[in-house]
Amino acid sequence: MPGRPHLGRVPQTLVDAGADPRGRGLGGHALAAALGAGLVLALAGCGGSGPAKVTPPVPGSEPAAQACTALSAKLPEVLDGHGTRTTEPQSALTAAWDDPAIVLRCGVGIPADLEPTSELYTINDVDWLAVETGRGWLFTTVGRVANVEVAVPTKYEPAVNPLVDLATAIAAAIPAAERS
């Protein structure tokens, strides 16, 4: 059913002994993804008004950076009924909605928790790895030219709802990675 999440397996070509689907090893990407995920969740859980403080990622390739720029132009103003919020620093690689902020970062590394047997949610043709944290959920796309990470605080249930609104923009702006 369109828009409804279902579970699937990670294709072996995407995660083969920790390899990046673009042919680069994880190296610092796994550590950077883990540290970045913690930072995003810490910041997403902070209350208060004003811009959401979000550290922009560094995309691993020029195609990833271009895809993230294209995504920024397609992001919805309203996400699951929540209005957009500015981020600090302002970047085409980040976006936020509401308070506490639902935070998007485009161009993150491959998630450290991704294994060949990981179960994924597929929402409108976009595959997501879901990791529950102490402050909510961290969702990261899998199998795209650029990985998109979305931190959803526990305040928002069901946590997958924002992904439905984001999947159309992601599918339109970020092509699927080539499988080997």
C-alpha positions in Angstrom: 0.0 0.0 0.0 1.5 3.4 -0.9 2.8 5.4 2.0 2.7 2.4 4.4 6.0 1.2 5.8 7.0 -2.4 5.3 10.1 -4.2 6.3 12.8 -5.6 4.0 16.3 -6.8 4.1 19.4 -4.8 3.2 20.8 -6.0 -0.1 24.2 -7.6 0.3 25.6 -5.3 -2.4 24.9 -2.3 -0.1 26.6 -3.7 2.9 29.4 -6.1 2.2 31.7 -6.4 5.1 31.2 -2.7 5.9 31.8 -1.4 2.4 30.3 1.7 1.0 28.1 1.1 -2.1 30.1 3.7 -3.9 33.2 1.5 -3.4 34.8 3.4 -0.5 35.4 1.7 2.8 33.6 3.0 5.9 36.7 4.2 7.6 35.7 7.3 9.6 32.2 7.3 8.1 30.9 4.9 10.7 32.4 6.9 13.6 31.2 10.2 12.0 27.7 8.8 11.5 27.5 7.5 15.1 28.8 10.8 16.5 26.6 12.9 14.2 23.6 10.8 15.1 24.2 11.5 18.8 24.7 15.2 18.2 21.6 15.5 16.1 19.5 13.7 18.7 20.9 15.8 21.5 20.1 19.0 19.6 16.7 17.8 18.3 15.6 17.2 21.9 16.5 20.7 23.0 13.5 22.9 23.6 13.3 26.6 23.1 12.6 29.0 20.4 14.8 30.2 17.6 16.8 28.2 15.1 17.5 24.6 15.7 21.2 24.1 16.1 22.2 21.4 13.6 25.7 20.4 12.5 25.7 20.1 8.7 27.3 16.8 7.4 30.0 16.7 4.8 28.8 14.7 1.8 31.2 12.0 0.7 31.0 12.8 -3.1 30.1 15.6 -5.5 27.0 13.6 -6.7 25.8 13.4 -3.0 26.3 17.1 -2.5 24.4 17.9 -5.7 21.6 15.5 -4.7 21.3 17.2 -1.3 21.1 20.6 -2.8 18.3 19.4 -5.1 16.5 17.9 -2.0 16.6 21.2 -0.1 14.5 22.8 -2.9 11.9 20.0 -2.7 11.5 19.7 1.1 7.9 20.3 2.4 7.1 23.5 4.3 4.9 21.4 6.6 6.0 18.0 7.7 3.3 15.8 9.3 1.4 18.9 10.3 4.5 20.6 11.7 5.8 23.9 10.3 9.3 24.5 9.1 12.0 25.9 11.4 15.3 27.6 10.6 18.6 25.9 11.3 21.8 27.3 12.6 24.1 27.4 10.8 21.9 27.7 7.8 22.7 25.0 5.2 21.2 23.3 2.2 22.2 20.1 4.0 19.9 20.6 7.0 16.3 21.3 7.7 14.1 21.3 10.8 10.4 21.3 11.7 8.6 22.3 15.0 9.9 22.3 18.5 11.4 20.0 19.7 12.8 19.9 16.2 12.4 17.0 13.8 15.8 17.4 12.2 16.9 16.3 8.7 20.6 16.1 7.6 21.5 15.2 4.0 24.8 13.8 3.0 25.6 11.7 6.2 27.7 8.6 6.1 26.4 5.0 6.0 24.8 4.3 9.4 27.0 2.4 11.8 24.1 0.1 12.7 23.6 -1.0 9.1 24.2 -4.8 8.7 23.5 -7.2 5.8 20.6 -8.6 7.9 19.2 -5.2 9.1 15.5 -4.7 8.6 14.4 -1.7 6.7 11.2 0.3 6.4 10.3 1.0 2.8 8.1 4.1 2.4 7.1 5.3 -1.0 10.1 3.5 -2.6 12.6 4.9 -0.1 14.4 2.5 2.2 15.0 3.6 5.8 17.1 2.1 8.6 15.4 2.8 12.0 17.3 3.0 15.2 15.6 3.7 18.5 17.5 6.1 20.8 16.8 7.3 24.3 15.3 10.5 22.8 13.3 9.1 19.9 14.1 7.6 16.6 16.9 8.1 14.1 16.0 7.1 10.5 18.6 7.0 7.7 18.0 6.3 4.1 19.8 3.3 2.5 20.7 2.7 -1.1 20.7 6.3 -2.4 23.4 8.5 -3.9 23.2 10.5 -0.7 22.1 9.3 2.7 19.5 11.3 4.5 19.2 11.2 8.3 16.0 12.2 10.1 15.9 12.5 13.9 12.3 12.3 15.3 11.9 13.1 19.0 9.7 10.9 21.2 7.0 13.6 21.2 6.0 12.7 17.7 4.1 9.4 17.4 4.0 7.4 15.2 7.6 8.3 14.5 7.5 7.1 10.9 4.8 9.7 9.9 7.3 12.4 8.9 9.0 9.9 6.6 5.9 9.6 4.5 6.0 13.4 3.7 9.8 13.3 3.1 9.9 10.2 0.9 8.4 11.8 -2.2 11.0 14.7 -2.1 13.8 12.2 -1.5 12.8 9.9 -4.3 12.6 12.9 -6.7 15.9 14.5 -5.7 18.2 11.7 -4.7 18.6 8.8 -7.2 19.1 5.3 -6.1 22.7 4.2 -5.8 23.9 1.8 -8.5 24.1 -1.8 -7.3 27.1 -3.9 -8.1 
